[in-house]
Amino acid sequence: RTLPLVLFLLIGGAVADRLPRHRVMVAANALNCASQAAFAALVLVGEPRLWQMMLLSGLGGAGQAFFNPAAEGMLLSSV
């Protein structure tokens, strides 16, 4: 989760500056929700593979990399 977060953080900041921040936050949360739901489904079904868990955790990290700059920018524009 940390490696994709670090890799996509600069891209997430640029996207959050150019697009409406609330839309970036909603899209990032949707990605996090989908990755967590898929992770839960894998665990509940039975045999999650390591690569599947790594991929879904990476997607969650990428979503967080887009959410954090947008949320911080939203906070700064509110204050």
Residue, then its C-alpha position, 0 to 999 in steps of 0.5 A: r500500500t505504501l509504495p503505490l501511495v508514494l509513487f502516485l502522490l505527485i500525480g494525485g496532487a497535480v490531478a487535484d489541482r486541475l480537476p474539481r477536488h470533490r470529484v477527485m475525492v469521490a473517485a478516490n473513495a470509490l476506488n478504495c471502496a471497490s478494492q476493499a470490497a474485492f479484498a473482503a470477497l476474496v477472503l470470504v470466498g476462501e483462498p485469496r492469493l498473495w498477488q491478489m491481496m498485493l494488487l488490491s492493497g496497491l489500488g487502495g494506496a493509489g486511491q489514497a494518493f489521490f484523496n489526500p492532496a484533494a482533501e488537503g486542498m479542500l481544507l485550505s480553500s475552506v479556511 
